[in-house]
Amino acid sequence: MSASYPAQLPAPVTLAPDKLARIQAEFSQEWLRIASGAQLGTLEKPADRRFSGKAWESNTGCLLAAHAYLLSGKVINQMIDAAQASEPVRQRLRFTAMQWLEAVSPSNFLATNPDVQRTLLESNGESLRLGLQNLLVDFRKGRVSQTDESHFEIGKNVANTEGAVVFQNPIMQLIQYTPLTDNVHRKPLLIVPPCINKYYILDLQPENSFVRHAIEQGFTVFLISWRNPQASDADPIDTATWGDYLQHGVLQAIDVAADISGQDQINALGFCVGGTLLASALALARAQGKEPVSALTLLTTLLDFEDTGVLEVFVDELHAQVRDRQLGKGGLMAARELGTTFSFLRPNELVWNYVVNNYLKGEAPPAFDLLFWNADGTNLPGPFFTWYFRNTYLENNLKVPGRITVDGYPLDLGTLAMPTYIFGSREDHIVPWQAAYASTKLLRGPIRFLLGASGHIAGVINHPAKKRRSYWVHDANDSHSATPADPQDWLDAAAEHPGSWWPDWSAWLASHSGNMVAARRKLGNDDYAVLQPAPGDYVKVRTV
């Protein structure tokens, strides 16, 4: 996936003459209204927040340009919707149009943004100097700054929950956290985060740390910290495969957590790509005749890749072939390229907003822990990435029993019959909630599906103390047979509850975690000694 590689170009498309005529008529009527309002001085500010500043009201020319821009964008999207083309083609046209429209907004230029002009005059040109300074700093970074990164230090004020690294290999470090309660549930919890970014999205600061909250509920928590491969690394980490991440990452971590806790089975949670890895690893374990996990949690996870949302515009055979040639036998998929891709999925919020504030207005971005994490991406081994891209996003092989083999073992998600908690976010643009819900059709155990408000990250990171957002769930425990096939049918019958979904999950997990026992303050055991304090070394390796 790359923002500079939007899949193969769509074939030429046409519009039905009657639809085109209707769009033209509506455009002419709306343009006459806007032009008349500008002439009479009655034109109001658009609702779009990019034009909400007071300076827009007093500058008729810029205000007219803003209205003309928004009207043009509306018409372009109407024409795409009316195009005589397949939906995938229309989706790519919408994405391409979005990139162009967001880039040419009048708010993005000094000459057509009166807010920027006012700031320039009121600061006696200082905003221009500071903006150029910010631009030079970001030019050296190779990316747009979204937050004041100097405010954060890993292990100090982010990723600072107390614990220790109790195991490491060339792929991951395993962290065991110090208990915060006198008694803990007998079965521990292993968290498998995504390997595209660092794990500490789940352990930002104490007031919004999912990890700390789980520990406070009496769970013994282990967590995988994935290695961030670098081009300068001397070992062959750049040739690691999907199978390596399953065997030496997830399954190795499960074995260590079980050994340290003295349990035959543990519980496990996977977030995003971490959930895909976790489910794949458990299917591999079942093929090997093992059942190491008794209860499974999947947060915003794709197992069925039929609906991949906006990411679909990057997926086609040509792109897969290019990546296979580039990276299939070794090399690194750059974190910068992945980060650029995800930023341009929402260009106004994650790109142009900062261009205006940082460069045109000369403002320093505020300190925000989530955006600090967002800028701290990881490289991926080429063979791992190319396998993942082809077998999930392109060919959707993971959901087909036996189509994928790892080390000679066929994977079948249908063999996973443990109780499973599946979470989707209602406004998720990375994992559409209906796609997260599709996992209910693949897994065979009792399933509790819960839908949270907000998006891919904000929906997950929602501490109960903040009393924000809401979630939808069926009040009765869901059995596999009672789960509706249609996600909309599920939502229609679900009850909305205010606040965070975390307490619902904690109660569910507690019911699958065994009785309470005295917490052990000593981390690790004789076989797995403490190697270093949390958060460990792997998470501190930054990609420049």
C-alpha positions as CSV (number, residue, x, y, z in Angstrom):
1,M,0.0,0.0,0.0
2,S,1.3,3.4,-0.9
3,A,-0.3,6.8,-1.3
4,S,1.9,7.3,-4.4
5,Y,0.6,4.1,-5.9
6,P,-3.2,4.2,-6.2
7,A,-3.5,0.8,-8.0
8,Q,-4.1,0.5,-11.7
9,L,-5.9,3.3,-13.5
10,P,-9.6,2.8,-14.1
11,A,-10.9,2.4,-17.6
12,P,-12.6,5.4,-19.2
13,V,-16.1,6.0,-17.9
14,T,-19.2,7.8,-19.2
15,L,-22.3,9.5,-17.8
16,A,-25.8,9.1,-19.0
17,P,-26.9,12.3,-20.8
18,D,-30.0,12.8,-18.6
19,K,-28.0,12.5,-15.4
20,L,-25.3,14.9,-16.7
21,A,-28.0,17.5,-17.7
22,R,-29.5,17.3,-14.2
23,I,-26.2,17.8,-12.5
24,Q,-25.4,20.8,-14.8
25,A,-28.8,22.4,-14.1
26,E,-28.3,22.0,-10.3
27,F,-24.8,23.4,-10.6
28,S,-26.0,26.5,-12.6
29,Q,-28.8,27.2,-10.1
30,E,-26.5,27.0,-7.1
31,W,-23.8,29.0,-8.7
32,L,-26.3,31.8,-9.5
33,R,-27.4,31.8,-5.9
34,I,-23.8,32.0,-4.7
35,A,-22.8,34.8,-7.1
36,S,-25.9,36.8,-6.3
37,G,-25.1,36.5,-2.6
38,A,-21.5,37.7,-3.1
39,Q,-22.7,40.7,-5.2
40,L,-25.3,41.7,-2.5
41,G,-23.0,41.1,0.4
42,T,-25.2,38.4,1.9
43,L,-23.0,35.4,1.3
44,E,-22.5,33.5,4.6
45,K,-19.6,31.4,5.7
46,P,-19.8,27.7,4.6
47,A,-20.3,25.2,7.4
48,D,-16.9,23.6,6.5
49,R,-14.5,24.2,9.4
50,R,-11.7,25.1,7.0
51,F,-13.6,28.4,6.3
52,S,-14.9,29.1,9.8
53,G,-12.5,31.9,10.8
54,K,-13.9,35.4,11.2
55,A,-11.6,36.7,8.5
56,W,-13.5,34.8,5.8
57,E,-16.7,36.9,6.6
58,S,-15.0,40.2,5.7
59,N,-13.3,39.0,2.5
60,T,-15.9,38.6,-0.2
61,G,-13.4,37.3,-2.8
62,C,-12.0,34.6,-0.7
63,L,-15.5,33.7,0.6
64,L,-16.7,33.4,-3.0
65,A,-13.7,31.2,-3.8
66,A,-14.6,28.9,-0.8
67,H,-18.2,28.5,-2.0
68,A,-17.1,27.9,-5.6
69,Y,-14.6,25.3,-4.4
70,L,-17.2,23.4,-2.3
71,L,-19.7,23.5,-5.1
72,S,-17.2,22.2,-7.6
73,G,-16.3,19.3,-5.3
74,K,-20.0,18.4,-4.8
75,V,-20.5,18.3,-8.6
76,I,-17.4,16.2,-9.2
77,N,-18.6,13.6,-6.6
78,Q,-22.1,13.7,-8.1
79,M,-20.6,12.9,-11.5
80,I,-18.6,10.0,-10.1
81,D,-21.7,8.6,-8.4
82,A,-23.6,8.9,-11.7
83,A,-20.8,7.3,-13.8
84,Q,-21.6,4.2,-15.8
85,A,-18.9,2.1,-14.1
86,S,-18.4,-0.6,-11.6
87,E,-18.4,0.3,-7.9
88,P,-14.6,-0.5,-7.6
89,V,-13.9,2.0,-10.4
90,R,-16.1,4.6,-8.8
91,Q,-14.4,4.0,-5.5
92,R,-11.0,4.7,-7.1
93,L,-12.4,7.8,-8.8
94,R,-13.7,9.1,-5.5
95,F,-10.3,8.5,-3.8
96,T,-8.4,10.3,-6.6
97,A,-10.9,13.2,-6.6
98,M,-10.6,13.5,-2.9
99,Q,-6.8,13.8,-3.1
100,W,-7.1,16.5,-5.7
101,L,-9.9,18.4,-4.0
102,E,-8.3,18.4,-0.6
103,A,-5.0,19.7,-2.1
104,V,-6.6,22.6,-4.0
105,S,-8.7,24.0,-1.2
106,P,-8.5,27.8,-1.0
107,S,-7.6,27.4,2.7
108,N,-4.3,25.8,1.7
109,F,-2.8,28.9,0.1
110,L,-1.7,32.3,1.4
111,A,-3.3,34.2,-1.4
112,T,-6.8,32.7,-0.8
113,N,-6.8,32.2,3.0
114,P,-7.7,35.5,4.8
115,D,-7.1,33.9,8.2
116,V,-3.5,33.3,7.2
117,Q,-3.2,36.8,5.8
118,R,-4.5,38.3,9.0
119,T,-2.1,36.2,11.1
120,L,0.8,37.4,8.9
121,L,-0.2,41.1,9.3
122,E,-0.9,40.9,13.0
123,S,2.5,39.1,13.7
124,N,4.4,41.6,11.5
125,G,5.6,38.7,9.4
126,E,6.7,36.5,12.3
127,S,4.2,33.8,11.3
128,L,5.9,33.5,7.9
129,R,9.3,33.1,9.5
130,L,8.1,30.5,12.0
131,G,6.3,28.7,9.2
132,L,9.4,28.4,7.1
133,Q,11.3,27.2,10.1
134,N,8.7,24.5,10.7
135,L,8.8,23.6,7.0
136,L,12.6,23.1,7.1
137,V,12.4,21.0,10.2
138,D,9.8,18.7,8.6
139,F,11.7,18.6,5.4
140,R,14.6,17.1,7.3
141,K,12.2,14.6,8.9
142,G,10.6,13.7,5.6
143,R,7.1,14.1,7.0
144,V,4.6,16.6,8.3
145,S,4.7,17.1,12.1
146,Q,1.3,16.4,13.7
147,T,2.4,17.0,17.3
148,D,5.2,18.3,19.5
149,E,7.2,15.1,19.7
150,S,9.7,16.7,22.1
151,H,7.1,16.5,24.8
152,F,7.1,12.7,24.9
153,E,9.7,10.0,25.8
154,I,9.0,6.3,25.6
155,G,9.3,4.7,29.0
156,K,9.0,8.1,30.8
157,N,5.6,9.6,30.0
158,V,4.3,7.1,27.4
159,A,4.6,3.3,27.5
160,N,5.5,3.6,31.2
161,T,3.4,0.9,32.9
162,E,5.7,-1.0,35.2
163,G,6.9,-4.4,34.1
164,A,9.9,-6.2,32.5
165,V,11.0,-8.0,29.4
166,V,11.0,-11.7,30.2
167,F,11.9,-13.0,26.7
168,Q,13.2,-11.8,23.4
169,N,14.1,-13.2,20.0
170,P,14.9,-11.6,16.6
171,I,11.2,-10.9,16.0
172,M,9.8,-9.7,19.4
173,Q,10.3,-8.9,23.0
174,L,7.7,-10.2,25.5
175,I,6.8,-7.9,28.4
176,Q,5.2,-9.1,31.6
177,Y,3.6,-6.3,33.7
178,T,3.7,-5.9,37.4
179,P,0.4,-6.7,39.1
180,L,-1.5,-3.7,40.7
181,T,-3.9,-5.8,42.8
182,D,-3.3,-8.2,45.6
183,N,-5.1,-11.0,43.8
184,V,-5.3,-11.9,40.1
185,H,-7.2,-14.2,37.9
186,R,-5.5,-17.5,37.4
187,K,-5.3,-17.3,33.6
188,P,-3.1,-14.5,32.3
189,L,-3.8,-12.4,29.2
190,L,-1.5,-12.0,26.3
191,I,-1.9,-8.9,24.1
192,V,-0.8,-9.1,20.5
193,P,-0.7,-5.5,19.1
194,P,-0.3,-4.6,15.4
195,C,3.2,-4.7,14.0
196,I,2.7,-1.7,11.7
197,N,3.0,0.7,14.6
198,K,4.4,0.4,18.1
199,Y,2.5,-1.4,20.8
200,Y,2.1,1.6,23.1
201,I,-1.2,2.7,21.5
202,L,-2.5,0.4,24.2
203,D,-0.3,2.0,26.9
204,L,-0.1,5.7,26.2
205,Q,-0.4,7.4,29.5
206,P,-1.9,6.2,32.8
207,E,-5.2,8.0,32.2
208,N,-5.8,6.3,28.9
209,S,-3.8,3.0,29.1
210,F,-5.7,-0.1,28.1
211,V,-2.9,-2.2,29.5
212,R,-2.9,-0.5,32.9
213,H,-6.7,-0.7,33.1
214,A,-6.6,-4.5,32.4
215,I,-4.0,-4.9,35.2
216,E,-6.2,-2.9,37.5
217,Q,-9.0,-5.3,36.9
218,G,-6.9,-8.2,38.3
219,F,-5.5,-9.7,35.1
220,T,-1.8,-10.7,34.7
221,V,-0.9,-9.1,31.4
222,F,1.8,-10.1,28.9
223,L,2.3,-8.1,25.8
224,I,4.3,-8.5,22.6
225,S,6.6,-5.7,21.6
226,W,7.5,-6.2,17.9
227,R,10.9,-5.5,16.6
228,N,11.3,-2.5,14.2
229,P,13.7,-3.8,11.5
230,Q,16.3,-1.3,10.2
231,A,18.2,-1.3,6.9
232,S,21.4,-1.3,8.9
233,D,20.6,-4.5,10.8
234,A,23.2,-7.2,10.3
235,D,20.9,-10.3,10.8
236,P,18.4,-11.5,8.1
237,I,15.3,-9.9,9.8
238,D,14.4,-8.4,6.4
239,T,13.6,-11.9,5.2
240,A,11.2,-12.8,8.0
241,T,7.9,-14.3,6.8
242,W,4.3,-14.4,7.9
243,G,5.0,-17.9,9.2
244,D,8.0,-16.6,11.3
245,Y,5.7,-14.1,13.0
246,L,3.2,-16.8,13.8
247,Q,5.7,-19.4,15.1
248,H,8.4,-17.2,16.6
249,G,6.2,-14.3,17.5
250,V,2.6,-15.2,18.6
251,L,3.0,-18.9,19.5
252,Q,6.4,-18.4,21.2
253,A,4.8,-15.6,23.3
254,I,1.9,-17.9,24.2
255,D,4.3,-20.6,25.3
256,V,6.3,-18.3,27.5
257,A,3.3,-16.7,29.1
258,A,1.8,-20.1,29.9
259,D,5.1,-21.3,31.3
260,I,5.6,-18.3,33.6
261,S,2.0,-18.4,34.8
262,G,1.9,-22.2,35.2
263,Q,-1.2,-22.6,33.1
264,D,-2.0,-25.0,30.3
265,Q,-4.1,-22.4,28.6
266,I,-4.1,-18.6,28.6
267,N,-6.3,-15.9,27.2
268,A,-5.3,-13.7,24.3
269,L,-6.2,-10.4,22.7
270,G,-5.3,-9.2,19.2
271,F,-5.7,-5.6,17.9
272,C,-6.0,-4.9,14.2
273,V,-3.2,-6.7,12.3
274,G,-2.3,-8.2,15.7
275,G,-5.7,-9.9,15.7
276,T,-5.2,-11.3,12.2
277,L,-1.8,-12.7,13.4
278,L,-3.3,-14.1,16.6
279,A,-6.2,-15.9,14.9
280,S,-3.8,-17.3,12.2
281,A,-1.4,-18.5,14.9
282,L,-4.2,-20.2,16.8
283,A,-5.4,-21.9,13.6
284,L,-1.8,-23.1,13.1
285,A,-1.7,-24.4,16.7
286,R,-5.0,-26.3,16.1
287,A,-3.5,-27.8,13.0
288,Q,-0.6,-29.0,15.1
289,G,-3.0,-30.5,17.6
290,K,-2.7,-27.8,20.3
291,E,-5.2,-25.5,21.9
292,P,-3.2,-23.0,23.9
293,V,-5.8,-20.2,24.3
294,S,-9.1,-20.6,26.1
295,A,-10.7,-17.2,25.4
296,L,-10.0,-14.9,22.5
297,T,-10.5,-11.1,22.0
298,L,-10.3,-9.5,18.6
299,L,-10.3,-5.7,18.4
300,T,-11.0,-4.0,15.0
301,T,-9.7,-7.1,13.2
302,L,-10.1,-8.4,9.7
303,L,-10.3,-12.1,9.1
304,D,-12.5,-11.9,6.1
305,F,-11.0,-9.3,3.7
306,E,-14.0,-9.0,1.3
307,D,-14.7,-5.5,2.5
308,T,-11.5,-3.5,3.2
309,G,-13.0,-0.1,3.1
310,V,-11.0,2.8,1.6
311,L,-7.8,0.6,1.5
312,E,-9.4,-1.2,-1.4
313,V,-8.2,1.5,-3.8
314,F,-4.6,0.2,-3.3
315,V,-5.3,-3.4,-4.0
316,D,-4.9,-5.1,-7.3
317,E,-2.8,-7.8,-9.0
318,L,-0.4,-5.3,-10.6
319,H,0.5,-3.7,-7.3
320,A,1.0,-7.2,-5.7
321,Q,3.3,-8.2,-8.5
322,V,5.3,-5.0,-8.1
323,R,5.7,-5.6,-4.4
324,D,6.6,-9.3,-4.9
325,R,9.4,-8.3,-7.2
326,Q,10.6,-5.5,-4.9
327,L,10.3,-7.2,-1.5
328,G,9.3,-10.9,-1.9
329,K,12.7,-12.3,-1.2
330,G,14.0,-9.6,1.2
331,G,14.1,-6.0,2.0
332,L,12.0,-3.7,4.1
333,M,8.6,-2.1,3.6
334,A,9.3,1.4,4.8
335,A,7.3,2.8,7.8
336,R,7.3,6.2,6.1
337,E,5.5,4.8,3.0
338,L,2.9,3.0,5.2
339,G,2.5,6.2,7.3
340,T,2.0,8.3,4.2
341,T,-0.6,5.9,2.9
342,F,-2.7,6.0,6.1
343,S,-2.4,9.8,6.3
344,F,-3.8,10.3,2.8
345,L,-6.8,8.2,3.6
346,R,-7.9,11.3,5.6
347,P,-5.9,14.0,3.9
348,N,-7.7,17.0,5.3
349,E,-7.4,16.0,8.9
350,L,-4.0,14.3,8.8
351,V,-2.1,16.4,6.1
352,W,-3.5,19.7,5.0
353,N,-4.7,20.8,8.4
354,Y,-1.1,20.7,9.6
355,V,0.2,22.3,6.4
356,V,-2.0,25.4,7.1
357,N,-1.3,25.6,10.8
358,N,2.4,24.7,10.8
359,Y,3.6,26.4,7.7
360,L,1.2,29.1,6.7
361,K,0.4,30.3,10.2
362,G,3.7,29.3,11.8
363,E,2.1,27.6,14.7
364,A,3.7,24.8,16.7
365,P,1.6,21.6,16.8
366,P,0.3,20.9,20.3
367,A,1.5,17.9,22.3
368,F,-0.8,14.9,21.8
369,D,0.2,11.4,22.8
370,L,-1.9,9.6,20.2
371,L,-0.3,11.6,17.3
372,F,3.2,11.0,18.8
373,W,2.4,7.3,18.5
374,N,1.0,7.7,15.0
375,A,4.3,9.2,13.8
376,D,6.3,6.3,15.4
377,G,5.9,3.7,12.7
378,T,7.8,0.4,12.1
379,N,9.3,-1.1,9.0
380,L,8.1,-4.5,8.0
381,P,10.1,-7.4,6.5
382,G,9.4,-7.6,2.8
383,P,8.4,-11.2,2.6
384,F,6.0,-10.7,5.6
385,F,4.4,-7.7,3.9
386,T,4.1,-9.2,0.4
387,W,2.5,-12.4,1.8
388,Y,0.1,-10.4,3.9
389,F,-0.9,-8.1,1.0
390,R,-1.5,-10.9,-1.4
391,N,-3.1,-13.5,0.8
392,T,-5.4,-11.2,2.7
393,Y,-6.2,-7.9,0.9
394,L,-5.9,-9.2,-2.6
395,E,-7.0,-12.9,-2.6
396,N,-8.8,-13.2,0.8
397,N,-7.3,-16.6,1.3
398,L,-7.3,-16.7,5.1
399,K,-11.1,-17.3,5.3
400,V,-11.0,-20.4,3.1
401,P,-10.2,-23.5,5.0
402,G,-7.0,-25.1,4.0
403,R,-6.1,-22.7,1.3
404,I,-3.2,-21.3,3.3
405,T,-0.5,-23.5,4.8
406,V,2.3,-22.6,7.2
407,D,5.2,-25.0,7.5
408,G,3.1,-27.6,5.9
409,Y,0.1,-27.1,8.2
410,P,-3.2,-26.0,6.6
411,L,-5.0,-23.2,8.4
412,D,-8.7,-23.3,9.1
413,L,-10.2,-20.5,11.2
414,G,-13.3,-22.7,11.6
415,T,-11.4,-24.9,14.0
416,L,-11.3,-22.0,16.5
417,A,-14.2,-22.8,18.9
418,M,-13.2,-20.9,22.0
419,P,-15.4,-18.1,23.4
420,T,-14.6,-15.0,21.5
421,Y,-15.2,-11.3,22.1
422,I,-15.2,-9.3,18.9
423,F,-15.1,-5.5,18.9
424,G,-15.8,-3.2,15.9
425,S,-15.7,0.6,15.7
426,R,-18.7,2.2,14.0
427,E,-16.8,4.9,12.1
428,D,-13.7,2.8,11.4
429,H,-12.3,3.6,8.0
430,I,-9.5,1.0,8.3
431,V,-11.6,-2.0,9.4
432,P,-15.3,-1.3,8.5
433,W,-17.4,-2.6,11.4
434,Q,-19.3,-4.8,9.1
435,A,-16.0,-6.5,8.1
436,A,-15.1,-7.0,11.7
437,Y,-18.6,-8.5,12.2
438,A,-17.8,-11.0,9.3
439,S,-15.5,-12.8,11.7
440,T,-18.6,-14.1,13.5
441,K,-19.3,-16.3,10.4
442,L,-15.8,-17.8,10.5
443,L,-15.3,-18.7,14.1
444,R,-17.2,-21.5,15.8
445,G,-17.3,-20.8,19.5
446,P,-19.7,-18.6,21.6
447,I,-19.3,-15.1,20.3
448,R,-20.0,-11.7,21.9
449,F,-19.9,-8.9,19.4
450,L,-19.8,-5.3,20.5
451,L,-19.9,-2.2,18.4
452,G,-18.2,1.0,19.8
453,A,-18.7,4.5,18.7
454,S,-16.0,6.5,16.9
455,G,-13.1,5.3,14.7
456,H,-10.3,2.8,14.5
457,I,-8.2,4.2,17.3
458,A,-10.5,6.5,19.3
459,G,-13.1,3.8,19.5
460,V,-10.7,1.3,21.1
461,I,-8.9,3.8,23.4
462,N,-11.8,5.0,25.5
463,H,-11.1,4.8,29.3
464,P,-14.2,4.5,31.4
465,A,-13.2,7.5,33.6
466,K,-13.7,9.8,30.7
467,K,-17.3,8.8,30.4
468,R,-17.3,9.4,26.6
469,R,-18.9,7.8,23.6
470,S,-21.2,4.8,23.7
471,Y,-21.4,1.2,22.5
472,W,-24.0,-1.2,21.1
473,V,-24.4,-4.8,22.3
474,H,-27.0,-7.5,22.8
475,D,-27.7,-7.7,26.5
476,A,-28.0,-11.5,26.4
477,N,-24.8,-13.5,25.9
478,D,-24.5,-14.4,22.2
479,S,-24.2,-18.0,21.2
480,H,-22.7,-18.7,17.8
481,S,-26.1,-20.0,16.4
482,A,-27.9,-16.9,17.7
483,T,-25.6,-14.4,15.9
484,P,-27.5,-12.8,12.9
485,A,-25.9,-13.3,9.5
486,D,-26.6,-9.7,8.5
487,P,-24.7,-7.1,10.6
488,Q,-27.5,-4.6,10.2
489,D,-30.0,-7.1,11.7
490,W,-27.6,-7.4,14.6
491,L,-27.4,-3.6,15.0
492,D,-31.2,-3.2,14.8
493,A,-31.6,-5.5,17.7
494,A,-28.7,-4.2,19.8
495,A,-29.1,-1.9,22.8
496,E,-27.0,1.3,23.1
497,H,-25.1,2.0,26.3
498,P,-23.4,5.2,27.3
499,G,-19.7,5.3,28.1
500,S,-16.7,3.0,27.5
501,W,-16.9,-0.6,26.4
502,W,-14.0,-1.6,28.6
503,P,-16.0,-2.7,31.6
504,D,-18.2,-4.9,29.4
505,W,-15.0,-6.6,28.1
506,S,-13.4,-6.9,31.6
507,A,-16.5,-8.6,32.9
508,W,-16.6,-11.0,30.0
509,L,-12.9,-11.8,30.3
510,A,-13.2,-12.3,34.0
511,S,-15.8,-15.0,33.4
512,H,-13.2,-16.9,31.3
513,S,-10.1,-16.3,33.5
514,G,-10.5,-18.7,36.4
515,N,-10.6,-18.1,40.1
516,M,-8.6,-15.4,41.9
517,V,-5.1,-16.3,43.4
518,A,-2.5,-14.3,45.2
519,A,-0.5,-12.0,42.8
520,R,3.1,-12.9,42.4
521,R,5.3,-9.8,42.5
522,K,8.3,-11.5,41.0
523,L,8.2,-11.4,37.2
524,G,9.4,-14.2,35.0
525,N,10.6,-17.5,36.4
526,D,13.6,-19.8,36.5
527,D,13.4,-20.5,32.8
528,Y,12.6,-16.9,31.7
529,A,14.5,-14.4,33.8
530,V,14.0,-10.7,33.7
531,L,16.1,-9.2,30.8
532,Q,15.4,-5.5,31.2
533,P,12.7,-3.2,32.6
534,A,9.7,-2.4,30.4
535,P,9.2,-1.1,27.9
536,G,12.4,-2.7,26.6
537,D,14.7,-1.8,23.8
538,Y,12.7,-2.8,20.7
539,V,10.0,-0.2,21.1
540,K,12.6,2.6,21.4
541,V,14.0,2.0,17.9
542,R,12.7,4.8,15.7
543,T,12.6,4.8,12.0
544,V,14.1,8.0,10.5
